[in-house]
């Protein structure tokens, strides 16, 4: 069996796709080929994972300048031709569209030549590519029920998360620990705001420990702001990058984070309470939609970027959460209801079911 996986761009798209590819290869003996673009993370992550990758030239259409949109529209016909050639050469039994730049031309080519297409949508609001093909796919695997409104035959499977996140021990409730995580590159909003309130937060929540991931570029300036705050350095630590995120989640009682699909899925798997601040510039406002779904489930609280213009608001919300272990325990239980430990298996099994046999 051959499966073509199309799309990428961000880690939220490509990391779940790689987990599905491994499941297809190991459990079903499938041959998997990725198609992506040179500018997306797939150009590095897919070869590093040992899978073949074909690159096409296509850019963004959503939330970009008119010049970029025009350039993309000129690139699309050539990208579609490249995808037709790939389909003819590789002859996949099924195509998985994971969203991102390359998924549109590849999925469109597959639909036109009769190859079954399945969509994998990690966000509560599907991206433009998956929305455009959503009513024409054979099936869809979604992380949030809200995404199913845009996709035919959608099933809530969740998205794959590393197994270690599902078996983390609970930290002691007191004294509390706060993990601040802004993605691999950090979040300047968190870097600039937390040092302004950390001293007052320590006074309001005695014994609190803070671990703040700043991103490599912002380490020196973030550390300098923490030192200037006057907060006791015994109780805070700033790191450029955090490896072994599962153990970091296990350490924390609550996480202050963005609300990308992978982050939200890991929080659910770990049963970790969170305060989510969606990235306002995310395409289709999908991070806000993700955060709203977690809030609706009782698993998270949410502030918008504009709320952090006044640091006292962040101080107020964090203080209320950190001083309420019963609420944190309830949020933890609610987060686990959003977890899907068998996501990769279910998505791979559906692809096998849909695949045309040679």
N, C-alpha and C positions, 0 to 999 in steps of 0.2 A: 504494500500500500504506500502511496506517495501523498504527502500533504504539503501544500504551499501555504506559508504563513506570511501575510502581507501587512506591513505597517511598522510602527515604532515611533521614533522621535524622542519620547521621554521614557524614563524608567518605569513609570506607571503603566505604559503600554508594553514595553519589551520584556520586562522581568516576568510578568505572568505568562507571556507567550513562550518564553524559554522553559518555564516549568511544564507547560503543556507539551512542548516539543520533546522534553526528556521523557515524559510519561508515554507519549506516542512511540518513541524509539525503544524504550526499555520494556514496556508492557505489551505493545502491539507490533513490534518489529517494523515500524513504519520508517520510510525514508523521508526526511523533512528538509525542505528548502525554504529559506527566508528571502523575501524581497523587501528592500528598504532604500534609504537614501544616504548619501555620504555625510550629510549634516546631522543625522539622528544618532542616538546612542547605540542603535543596533550595529553601526559600522564598527564599533569596538566590542560590544558585549557578545554579539552572535559568534564571531570567529573565536573569541576567547572561550566560549562555551563548547566549541568543537563542531558547530553547525555551518553548513554552506550558506553563503549570502550573495545574492545578486543585487546590484545597485542600479537604480534608475534616477533620472533627474526630474524632480518635481518639487515645488515649494508649497508655501502656505497660501490659502485664500481667505482665511478668517482672521480678523483683527490685525491686518497688516496694511501697509500703504497701498495706494492705488497702483503705484509703479510695480510693487511686488505682485499684486494681483494680476496685472497685465502680463508680467513675465511668466507667472505660473500658468495662466491660460494658454500662452504660446507653448509652454513645455508639455501641457497635458496630452495633446495628440501623439507626440513622440513617445511619451511615457506609456501611453496605452498600446502603441505598436510594440514597444519593448516587452510589455507584459504579455501580449498575444504570442510573441516569439517564445517567451519563457514557458507559457502554457503548452505550446506545441512541442517544445523540446523536452520539458519535464513530465508532462502529461499527469498532473495530479488528479487523484480521485476526489479531492475536496479542497477548498480554499478557506482558510481562516483569516478573517479581517479583524485586526486588533486595533484599528484606528491609527491616525497619524498620516503623514504625507503620502506614503506609498500605497496605503490601503485602498484609496479611491480608484486609481487606474487599474490596479490588479483585480479588485473585486468587480469592477465594471467589465473588464475583459472576460473574466470568468463567467459572469452572468450572460454575456453575449454569446459565448461559445458553449453554454449549457453545462458548465461545471458547477456542482453544488457549492454554495457559499454559506458559511456560518459566520456570524459576528460575535466577537468577544468584547464586551463593553465594561470597563472597570469603574466608570464614573456614573453618578446619578443622572447627569445630563450627557448623552452621547455626543461625541465630536461630530464635526460636519460630515466627514467621510461616512461614518456609520449611519448618520441620519439620512444621508442621500440614498444609501442602499438598503435601509432598514426594512422597507416593505417588500423587498424582493428576495431577501435571504431565505434559505430553507429553515434556519433556526438561529437562535441567539442565546448566548450565555451572558448573564448580567450579574453585577455585584449588588445592585440596589433595585428593588421592585420598580421604582420610578422610571428607570431607563427602559423598562419593558413597553412603555407606551409608544416608543418610537421604533420598535423592532419586532418583526414578525416571529411568532412562535418562540417568544422569550421565556427562558427558565432561569430562576434565581439559583445560580450555582456558586456564587462568590468567585473570588479570584485566588489563585494559588499563593500560599504563604509558606515560608520555610517551616518544617515540622516543629522545630524547637520552640517556636512562639506559642504553641498550643499547650505546653507542659511546664510553664514557668511557675515557680513557687511564689506565693504572695509575700510581699515585704511586710515587716512589722508595721502596725498602724501609726505608732509614735516612736520617736520623733519623725515627722514626715520628710519625704524626699521629693524634690521637684526636678524633673528632667526637661530641659529646654532643647528642642530639636527642630532645626529649620531646613532639613534636607542636607544633602551631602555638601552643598556650597554655602550653607548657613542662610539665615534670614536677617538682613540688616535691620528690619523693623524690630526684631527681638533683641538684636545686639545693642541697638540705640536706646530701647525703652527699659529693659530690665535693670541696667545699672542705675537708672534714675529712681527705682523703687526698692532695690534689694535691701538697703539698710532698714527702711521702714518695715519691709516684709519680715525681716529677721526679728524685729522688735514685736511685731504682731503675732508671729508664730515661733515661739522659742524652740530652739533645737533644730530648726529647719536646715536641711542641706540642699544646695543647688548645684547641679551639673549642667553646664551650658555649652552646647556645641555651636561654635561661632562661624565655622567655615574657614579654610586655610587663609584666605585673603584678608580676613577681618580679625585674626587672632590678636595681634598686637594692640589694635585700637580698642577692642572689646575688653581685653584684660586691663588696659589702662583706665578705662571708664569704671570698671569694677573696683580697682584700687582707689580711684578718686572718690568713690561713693562712701568710703569709710566703713563698709561692711567687713566684718571679721573674715579674713582670708582662710581661716580654718574651716569655714562652712560653705565656701563657694569654690568652684573649679571651672575654668574655661578651657575647652579643648578644641583644636582646629577641626578634628574629624573623629567620629566615634566608630570603632569597629565592634564586632560582636554585639549588634544592637539588641539581640534577645536578652543578653545578660544585663544590658543597660535598662531595658524595660523592666526586668525582674527587680532591679534595684529601686525603681521609682514607685512612689505612691500615686503620682499623677504626672501627666506629660503635657507640656505646652508645645503645640506643634501647628504646622500647616495642615491642610486637609486634602493632600493628593491621594489618589486611589490606593497606592501601595501603603502609605502611612496609615490610612484609616483601616485597611485590612489587617495590618499588623497589630494595631491597637485592639481591634476586635478579637483577634486570635489570642492575644496576651491577656484579654480581659482587663485592659488598662483604662482607667478614667482619664479623660483628657479635657483640656481647654483648647479649642481649635480656633485659629485665626486664618480664615481662607485668604489665599493670595488673590488680591483684587483683580490683577491683570490676567488671570487664567482664562483660557479660551472658553467662551460660552458660560463663564462664571461657574464652571463645573466644581471648583473647590467649595464654593459656598453651598452648592446643592449637596455635595457629599457631607459637609458639616451639618447641614439641616437634617439630613437623614439620621445621623448619629444622635443629634439632639432630640429628634422625634422619638428615637428608641430609648431615650433616657441614659445613653452611654456617654454623653459629652455635654459640655457647655460651649457656647460660641460667642466670640467678639469679632466685630469687623475691624478692618484696618483703621477706619476713621475713629473707632472707639479708642484706639491707642494714641491718638493725637493728644489725649489727656491721660498721662501715665497713671493718675490716681484711679482711673477706671479699672485698669489692669490690676492695680494693688488691691482694690476693693474685691474684685471677683476671685483672685487667687487666695486672698485671706479667708474669704468665706468658704471656699472649697477645702483648703488645707486644715481649717479648724473644725471640719465636720467629717470625721472618719466614717460615720454611719452613711452619709450621703455618698462618699467615695466607694464604700462597699456596694451600695446599690447600683452605682454607675458601673462598677466592675462587672457585676452580674449581668447588667443590661448589655454591656459590650460583648460579652461572650455569646449572647443570643444572636449577634450579627456575624459570628464566625462560621466559616465553612471549611472544615479540615479536609474534606474529600473533593475540593474544587477541581484540581488537576485531573483526577480520575474521571469525574463526571463529564468534564469538557472533552477529554480525549475519547471517552466511550461514545459520546454523541457524534464526534467527527468520524469515528469508525463506522457508526451506523449510517451516516450520510454518504460516505465515500462511494463513488462509482468504482466498481471492480474492473480491472483490465480484462 
